[in-house]
Amino acid sequence: MSLPDELDLLIVEHDPLEAELLLKPMGELTNADRIGVARDGEEALDWLLGRGRYRHRLGAALPRLVLLELKLPRLDAVEILRTLRANPRTATVPVVVLTSAAEPREVAQCYQAGANSCIRKPVDFREFAEAVRTTGDYWLRLNRTVQGAVPVG
């Protein structure tokens, strides 16, 4: 299944259950049709950078937020962040890294690679939903992006 061409939120999560847990609180903040899930780092980069099967998206609008699981198959969050930050077009896309139990060294690597925020996922479902809702509320409602000011090309 392919991702839609335009999204407000791109969730990058390989575990379908975890993705579903993220979709519910985020769906309260933005239209569910404007949320997509990439199952690994390669798919996320292909969509964001307009390459591979998403080649038609080259130059298309970028999401207002990327929620990125720290540990993913194929590429991890640090590799994804480095690639995004090295590209002038995706350099300012807000990226929040989600982790279950990150070591301080892993969190530091994410920030050094360009993460806007790193959030530990609470084990308790209510706390998890509230953390996700609060994160989404800030990034999707309050935060202002510069993507409209970034030259495309």
C-alpha positions as CSV (number, residue, x, y, z in Angstrom):
1,M,0.0,0.0,0.0
2,S,1.3,3.4,-1.0
3,L,1.3,6.6,1.1
4,P,-1.0,9.5,0.0
5,D,0.7,12.3,-2.0
6,E,0.0,15.0,0.7
7,L,0.1,14.6,4.4
8,D,0.1,16.7,7.5
9,L,1.8,14.0,9.5
10,L,4.1,11.1,8.5
11,I,4.4,8.4,11.1
12,V,7.5,6.2,10.6
13,E,6.8,3.0,12.6
14,H,7.4,-0.6,11.7
15,D,5.1,-2.2,14.4
16,P,1.5,-2.0,13.2
17,L,0.2,-2.0,16.8
18,E,2.4,0.9,17.8
19,A,1.3,2.8,14.6
20,E,-2.3,2.2,15.5
21,L,-1.7,3.6,19.0
22,L,-0.2,6.7,17.4
23,L,-3.0,7.2,14.9
24,K,-5.9,7.5,17.4
25,P,-4.7,10.5,19.4
26,M,-3.2,12.2,16.2
27,G,-6.5,11.7,14.4
28,E,-8.1,13.9,16.9
29,L,-5.8,16.8,15.9
30,T,-5.8,16.5,12.1
31,N,-7.9,14.8,9.4
32,A,-7.1,11.1,9.5
33,D,-6.8,11.2,5.6
34,R,-3.8,13.6,6.2
35,I,-1.9,11.0,8.3
36,G,0.3,8.4,6.7
37,V,2.4,5.5,8.0
38,A,5.7,4.5,6.5
39,R,6.8,1.0,7.7
40,D,10.5,1.5,7.4
41,G,13.1,4.2,7.0
42,E,13.6,3.6,3.2
43,E,9.9,4.1,2.5
44,A,9.9,7.3,4.6
45,L,12.9,8.7,2.8
46,D,11.5,7.7,-0.6
47,W,8.2,9.6,0.2
48,L,9.9,12.6,1.7
49,L,12.6,13.0,-1.0
50,G,10.4,12.0,-3.9
51,R,12.3,9.0,-5.1
52,G,11.6,5.4,-6.1
53,R,7.8,4.7,-6.3
54,Y,7.2,8.2,-4.9
55,R,9.2,9.9,-7.7
56,H,6.0,11.8,-8.8
57,R,6.2,13.6,-5.4
58,L,9.5,15.3,-6.1
59,G,8.8,19.0,-5.2
60,A,5.5,18.2,-3.6
61,A,4.4,19.6,-0.2
62,L,6.1,18.2,2.9
63,P,4.4,17.1,6.1
64,R,4.1,19.5,9.0
65,L,5.5,16.8,11.3
66,V,7.3,13.5,11.1
67,L,7.0,11.1,14.0
68,L,10.0,8.8,13.8
69,E,10.5,5.6,15.7
70,L,14.2,5.4,16.9
71,K,14.7,1.7,15.9
72,L,13.5,0.8,12.5
73,P,14.4,-1.9,10.0
74,R,16.7,-1.0,7.1
75,L,17.6,2.5,8.4
76,D,17.4,3.8,11.9
77,A,16.3,7.3,13.0
78,V,19.8,8.7,13.0
79,E,20.5,7.7,9.4
80,I,17.1,9.1,8.4
81,L,17.7,12.4,10.2
82,R,21.2,12.8,8.6
83,T,19.7,12.3,5.2
84,L,16.8,14.7,5.7
85,R,19.0,17.4,7.2
86,A,21.6,17.1,4.4
87,N,18.9,17.9,1.8
88,P,18.0,21.6,1.6
89,R,14.4,20.8,0.8
90,T,13.8,18.6,3.9
91,A,16.3,20.3,6.2
92,T,13.6,22.1,8.2
93,V,10.8,19.5,8.3
94,P,10.0,19.0,12.0
95,V,11.0,15.5,13.2
96,V,10.2,14.1,16.6
97,V,11.9,10.8,17.5
98,L,9.9,8.4,19.6
99,T,11.6,5.7,21.7
100,S,10.6,3.1,24.2
101,A,13.9,3.1,26.2
102,A,16.6,5.1,24.7
103,E,20.0,5.4,26.2
104,P,21.3,8.9,26.7
105,R,23.9,8.3,24.0
106,E,21.1,7.4,21.5
107,V,19.2,10.5,22.4
108,A,22.3,12.6,21.9
109,Q,22.9,11.1,18.5
110,C,19.4,12.0,17.4
111,Y,19.8,15.6,18.5
112,Q,23.2,15.8,16.8
113,A,21.6,14.4,13.6
114,G,18.9,17.1,13.7
115,A,16.0,15.8,15.7
116,N,13.7,18.6,16.9
117,S,12.6,16.6,19.9
118,C,13.0,13.1,21.4
119,I,10.2,11.7,23.4
120,R,10.1,8.5,25.5
121,K,7.0,6.5,24.9
122,P,5.3,5.8,28.3
123,V,4.3,2.2,28.9
124,D,0.9,3.1,30.3
125,F,-1.6,3.5,27.5
126,R,-3.3,6.7,28.9
127,E,0.1,8.3,29.5
128,F,1.2,7.3,26.0
129,A,-2.0,8.7,24.4
130,E,-1.6,12.0,26.4
131,A,2.1,12.3,25.4
132,V,1.2,11.8,21.8
133,R,-1.7,14.2,21.9
134,T,0.4,16.9,23.6
135,T,3.2,16.4,21.1
136,G,0.8,16.6,18.2
137,D,-1.0,19.6,19.6
138,Y,2.2,21.5,19.8
139,W,3.7,20.5,16.4
140,L,0.4,20.4,14.4
141,R,-1.5,23.3,15.9
142,L,1.0,25.8,17.5
143,N,4.2,25.4,15.7
144,R,4.8,27.4,12.5
145,T,7.0,25.8,9.8
146,V,9.2,27.6,7.3
147,Q,8.6,25.2,4.5
148,G,6.7,27.7,2.5
149,A,9.8,30.0,2.6
150,V,12.3,27.2,1.6
151,P,13.2,27.3,-2.1
152,V,12.3,24.2,-3.9
153,G,14.8,22.6,-6.1
